Amino acid sequence: MLISTSFLSSINPAKDLKKLNDTDTDFIHVDVMDGIFVSGRTMPFKEMKKIYKYTSKRLDVHLMVEEPSKLIKKYASLNAEYITIHVESEKVEENLKLIKNYAIKSGIAINPETKVSELVPYLPLVDMILVMSVEPGKGGQAFIPKTKTKIKEITKLLKEYKSDAIISVDGGINNETKANCVGADVLVAGTYIISDNDFQERINKLR
């Protein structure tokens, strides 16, 4: 199991990024919110690009924004392994191709109430499907139980369309809810990991 750790709910991001850099977390998960697609906002890019003062980990960038094209180029300039956009956002196909043009792996996120069938047109263009197990835009929410069924549906869909995309799950992930993520390849966790003094121990429990 791969682990992608979010740090943005931290009260001391710089300190926690340094601590995460000493763990074996696979990625640093970066949530980007515009205040339109979701109600929350994150720090501006001019601040976010300073992340490499504190970590050398590859980034797993999640664009929770209405117009991803405005930010893809900026985040492509960082050490991003994945850039993920939402199936509910604008110009999805165009933006997935734009991500690929930067030789970065593309991801597509799907909200809890969105039908899995909406992913179908984009499967040839994606390397990862990010299943939202909470409503996007706010940390610390409880895991939505029906996510378990959604993961099964997506797994079946990927087999049907012969897609090699991996499945990531984001929201309310902890040592108990991970049992509902059978079939997933990546777990995204923030609060569960950084709320404990021993980040590595929490990561080990998720694996």
Sine and cosine of phi, psi and omega as CSV:
sin_phi,cos_phi,sin_psi,cos_psi,sin_omega,cos_omega
0.00,0.00,0.77,-0.63,0.08,-1.00
-1.00,0.04,0.53,-0.85,-0.01,-1.00
-0.86,-0.52,0.77,-0.64,0.08,-1.00
-0.88,-0.47,0.89,-0.45,-0.14,-0.99
-0.97,-0.23,0.82,-0.58,0.06,-1.00
-1.00,-0.01,0.66,-0.76,-0.03,-1.00
-0.90,-0.43,-0.05,1.00,-0.21,-0.98
-0.96,0.29,-0.23,0.97,0.09,-1.00
-1.00,0.03,0.01,1.00,-0.01,-1.00
-0.95,0.32,0.55,-0.83,0.09,-1.00
-1.00,0.09,-0.23,0.97,0.04,-1.00
-0.67,-0.74,0.96,0.28,-0.11,-0.99
-0.82,0.57,-0.67,0.74,-0.04,-1.00
-0.89,0.47,-0.72,0.69,0.00,-1.00
-0.89,0.46,-0.70,0.72,-0.05,-1.00
-0.95,0.32,-0.54,0.84,0.09,-1.00
-0.89,0.45,-0.66,0.75,0.04,-1.00
-0.88,0.47,-0.66,0.75,0.02,-1.00
-0.91,0.41,-0.66,0.75,0.02,-1.00
-0.91,0.43,-0.53,0.85,0.00,-1.00
-0.90,0.43,-0.38,0.92,0.01,-1.00
-1.00,-0.04,0.02,1.00,0.07,-1.00
-0.99,-0.13,0.00,-1.00,0.06,-1.00
-0.97,-0.23,0.40,0.92,0.10,-0.99
-0.82,0.58,0.63,-0.77,-0.11,-0.99
-0.97,0.23,-0.59,0.81,-0.03,-1.00
-0.61,-0.79,0.35,-0.94,0.22,-0.98
-0.98,-0.19,0.88,-0.48,-0.03,-1.00
-1.00,0.07,0.81,-0.58,-0.04,-1.00
-0.90,-0.44,0.94,-0.35,0.08,-1.00
-1.00,0.06,0.78,-0.62,0.02,-1.00
-0.87,-0.48,0.88,-0.47,-0.06,-1.00
-0.84,-0.55,0.65,-0.76,-0.11,-0.99
-0.97,-0.26,-0.04,1.00,-0.03,-1.00
0.98,0.19,0.04,1.00,0.00,-1.00
-0.89,-0.46,-0.86,0.50,0.04,-1.00
-0.89,0.46,-0.65,0.76,0.16,-0.99
-0.77,-0.64,0.31,-0.95,-0.11,-0.99
-0.96,0.29,-0.47,0.88,-0.05,-1.00
-0.98,0.20,0.26,-0.97,0.10,-0.99
-0.76,-0.65,0.51,-0.86,0.08,-1.00
-0.92,-0.38,0.09,-1.00,-0.01,-1.00
-0.87,0.50,0.55,-0.83,-0.01,-1.00
-0.91,0.42,0.32,-0.95,-0.06,-1.00
-0.86,0.51,-0.58,0.82,-0.02,-1.00
-0.87,0.49,-0.43,0.90,0.08,-1.00
-1.00,0.02,-0.65,0.76,-0.05,-1.00
-0.89,0.46,-0.56,0.83,-0.05,-1.00
-0.93,0.36,-0.17,0.99,0.05,-1.00
-0.99,0.14,0.04,1.00,-0.07,-1.00
-0.83,0.56,-0.48,0.88,-0.08,-1.00
-0.98,0.18,0.06,1.00,0.21,-0.98
-0.96,0.29,-0.35,0.94,-0.18,-0.98
-0.86,-0.51,-0.29,0.96,-0.01,-1.00
-0.49,-0.87,0.49,-0.87,0.09,-1.00
-0.94,-0.34,0.12,0.99,-0.01,-1.00
-0.92,0.38,0.49,-0.87,0.10,-0.99
-0.94,0.34,0.52,-0.86,-0.07,-1.00
-0.99,-0.16,0.57,-0.82,0.10,-0.99
-0.90,-0.45,1.00,-0.07,-0.18,-0.98
-1.00,-0.04,0.80,-0.60,-0.03,-1.00
-0.90,-0.44,0.96,-0.29,-0.05,-1.00
-1.00,-0.02,0.99,-0.16,0.09,-1.00
-1.00,-0.06,0.93,0.36,-0.13,-0.99
-0.68,-0.73,0.40,-0.92,-0.02,-1.00
-0.95,0.30,-0.62,0.79,-0.05,-1.00
-0.82,-0.57,0.99,0.12,-0.05,-1.00
-0.85,0.53,-0.50,0.87,-0.08,-1.00
-0.85,0.53,-0.44,0.90,0.00,-1.00
-0.96,0.29,-0.30,0.95,-0.09,-1.00
-0.88,-0.48,-0.31,0.95,-0.07,-1.00
-0.84,0.54,-0.73,0.68,-0.02,-1.00
-0.87,0.49,-0.65,0.76,-0.01,-1.00
-0.89,0.45,-0.76,0.65,-0.05,-1.00
-0.97,0.26,-0.36,0.93,0.10,-0.99
-0.92,0.38,-0.34,0.94,0.01,-1.00
-0.98,0.19,-0.18,0.98,0.04,-1.00
-1.00,-0.08,-0.08,-1.00,-0.07,-1.00
-1.00,0.05,0.87,0.50,-0.10,-0.99
-1.00,0.03,0.76,-0.65,0.15,-0.99
-1.00,0.08,-0.67,0.74,0.01,-1.00
-0.75,-0.66,0.58,-0.82,0.27,-0.96
-0.81,-0.58,0.84,-0.54,-0.08,-1.00
-0.91,-0.41,0.72,-0.69,0.10,-1.00
-0.89,-0.46,0.20,-0.98,-0.03,-1.00
-1.00,-0.07,0.62,-0.79,0.07,-1.00
-0.90,0.44,-0.35,0.94,-0.01,-1.00
-1.00,0.04,-0.03,1.00,-0.04,-1.00
-1.00,0.03,-0.05,-1.00,-0.07,-1.00
-1.00,0.05,0.50,-0.86,0.14,-0.99
0.77,0.64,0.79,0.61,-0.11,-0.99
-0.87,0.50,-0.79,0.62,-0.04,-1.00
-0.87,0.49,-0.70,0.71,0.00,-1.00
-0.87,0.50,-0.66,0.75,-0.04,-1.00
-0.97,0.26,-0.56,0.83,0.09,-1.00
-0.90,0.44,-0.66,0.76,0.04,-1.00
-0.91,0.41,-0.59,0.81,0.03,-1.00
-0.90,0.44,-0.67,0.74,0.05,-1.00
-0.87,0.50,-0.71,0.70,0.00,-1.00
-0.88,0.47,-0.56,0.83,0.00,-1.00
-0.88,0.47,-0.39,0.92,0.03,-1.00
-1.00,-0.06,0.18,0.98,0.00,-1.00
0.86,0.51,0.60,0.80,0.05,-1.00
-0.90,-0.44,0.59,-0.81,0.01,-1.00
-0.93,0.37,0.68,-0.73,-0.06,-1.00
-0.98,-0.20,0.62,-0.79,0.05,-1.00
-0.81,-0.59,0.43,-0.90,0.08,-1.00
-0.77,-0.64,0.79,-0.61,-0.03,-1.00
-0.99,-0.16,0.51,-0.86,0.01,-1.00
-0.74,-0.67,0.78,-0.63,-0.03,-1.00
-0.96,0.27,0.33,-0.94,-0.07,-1.00
-0.82,0.57,-0.57,0.82,-0.07,-1.00
-1.00,-0.09,0.00,1.00,-0.01,-1.00
-1.00,0.10,0.68,-0.74,-0.01,-1.00
-0.95,0.31,0.65,-0.76,0.00,-1.00
-0.85,0.52,-0.53,0.85,-0.03,-1.00
-0.86,0.51,-0.37,0.93,0.00,-1.00
-0.94,0.35,-0.23,0.97,0.02,-1.00
-0.98,0.20,-0.43,0.90,-0.19,-0.98
-0.78,0.63,-0.74,0.67,-0.06,-1.00
-0.88,0.48,-0.34,0.94,-0.13,-0.99
-0.96,-0.28,-0.03,1.00,-0.06,-1.00
-0.84,0.55,-0.61,0.79,0.01,-1.00
-0.92,0.40,-0.23,0.97,-0.10,-0.99
-0.96,-0.28,-0.07,1.00,-0.13,-0.99
-0.91,-0.40,0.53,-0.84,0.07,-1.00
-0.97,-0.22,-0.31,0.95,-0.04,-1.00
-0.50,-0.86,0.60,-0.80,0.15,-0.99
-0.92,-0.40,0.84,-0.55,-0.02,-1.00
-0.98,-0.18,0.94,-0.35,-0.01,-1.00
-1.00,0.01,0.89,-0.45,0.04,-1.00
-0.98,0.18,0.88,-0.47,0.00,-1.00
-0.99,-0.16,0.16,0.99,0.18,-0.98
-0.59,-0.80,0.17,-0.99,0.13,-0.99
-0.95,0.32,0.75,-0.66,-0.10,-1.00
-0.92,0.39,0.54,-0.84,0.15,-0.99
0.90,-0.44,-0.15,0.99,-0.04,-1.00
-0.54,-0.84,0.78,-0.63,0.00,-1.00
-0.98,0.19,0.28,-0.96,0.11,-0.99
0.99,0.17,0.17,0.98,0.01,-1.00
-0.98,0.19,0.34,-0.94,0.04,-1.00
-0.99,0.17,0.59,-0.81,0.02,-1.00
-0.88,0.48,0.73,-0.68,0.03,-1.00
-1.00,0.09,0.90,-0.44,-0.12,-0.99
-0.83,0.56,-0.58,0.82,-0.07,-1.00
-0.93,0.37,-0.08,1.00,0.09,-1.00
-0.85,0.53,-0.55,0.83,-0.01,-1.00
-0.84,0.55,-0.70,0.72,0.02,-1.00
-0.93,0.38,-0.61,0.79,-0.03,-1.00
-0.91,0.42,-0.63,0.78,0.04,-1.00
-0.88,0.47,-0.66,0.75,0.03,-1.00
-0.89,0.45,-0.66,0.75,0.00,-1.00
-0.90,0.44,-0.66,0.75,-0.02,-1.00
-0.94,0.34,-0.63,0.78,0.06,-1.00
-0.85,0.53,-0.70,0.72,0.03,-1.00
-0.90,0.44,-0.66,0.75,0.00,-1.00
-0.89,0.46,-0.68,0.73,-0.01,-1.00
-0.89,0.45,-0.63,0.77,0.04,-1.00
-0.92,0.40,-0.67,0.74,-0.03,-1.00
-0.88,0.48,-0.63,0.78,-0.04,-1.00
-0.99,-0.15,0.17,0.99,0.06,-1.00
0.80,0.60,0.72,0.69,0.02,-1.00
-1.00,-0.09,0.64,-0.77,0.05,-1.00
-1.00,-0.08,0.15,0.99,-0.02,-1.00
-0.87,0.49,0.60,-0.80,0.07,-1.00
-1.00,-0.06,0.27,-0.96,-0.02,-1.00
-0.92,-0.39,0.78,-0.63,0.07,-1.00
-0.88,-0.47,0.53,-0.85,0.00,-1.00
-0.81,-0.58,0.73,-0.69,-0.13,-0.99
-0.72,-0.70,0.87,-0.49,0.13,-0.99
0.79,-0.61,0.88,-0.47,0.06,-1.00
0.92,0.39,0.42,0.91,-0.04,-1.00
-0.99,0.16,0.78,-0.62,0.10,-0.99
-0.48,-0.88,-0.13,-0.99,-0.08,-1.00
-0.90,0.45,-0.41,0.91,0.01,-1.00
-1.00,-0.01,-0.72,0.69,-0.07,-1.00
-0.95,0.32,-0.29,0.96,0.02,-1.00
-0.87,0.49,-0.40,0.92,0.02,-1.00
-0.92,0.40,-0.34,0.94,0.03,-1.00
-1.00,-0.01,0.13,0.99,-0.07,-1.00
-0.92,-0.40,0.46,0.89,0.03,-1.00
-0.87,0.49,0.78,-0.63,-0.05,-1.00
0.97,-0.26,-0.26,0.96,0.03,-1.00
-0.99,0.16,0.46,-0.89,0.03,-1.00
-0.97,-0.24,-0.43,0.90,-0.05,-1.00
-0.73,-0.68,0.69,-0.73,0.13,-0.99
-0.92,-0.40,0.78,-0.63,0.05,-1.00
-0.98,-0.18,0.84,-0.55,-0.02,-1.00
-0.67,-0.75,0.61,-0.79,0.05,-1.00
-0.81,-0.59,-0.97,0.25,-0.07,-1.00
-0.82,0.58,-0.69,0.72,-0.05,-1.00
-0.86,0.52,-0.61,0.79,-0.05,-1.00
-0.99,0.13,-0.78,0.63,-0.14,-0.99
-0.99,0.14,-0.10,1.00,0.06,-1.00
-0.99,0.12,-0.11,0.99,0.01,-1.00
-0.95,-0.32,0.48,-0.88,0.01,-1.00
-0.94,0.34,-0.52,0.86,-0.03,-1.00
-0.98,-0.22,1.00,-0.02,-0.02,-1.00
-0.87,0.49,-0.67,0.74,-0.07,-1.00
-0.90,0.44,-0.62,0.78,0.02,-1.00
-0.88,0.47,-0.67,0.74,0.02,-1.00
-0.92,0.40,-0.65,0.76,0.04,-1.00
-0.88,0.47,-0.69,0.72,0.01,-1.00
-0.86,0.50,-0.62,0.78,-0.01,-1.00
-0.92,0.39,-0.57,0.82,0.01,-1.00
-0.95,0.31,-0.54,0.84,0.00,-1.00
-0.93,0.36,0.00,0.00,0.00,0.00
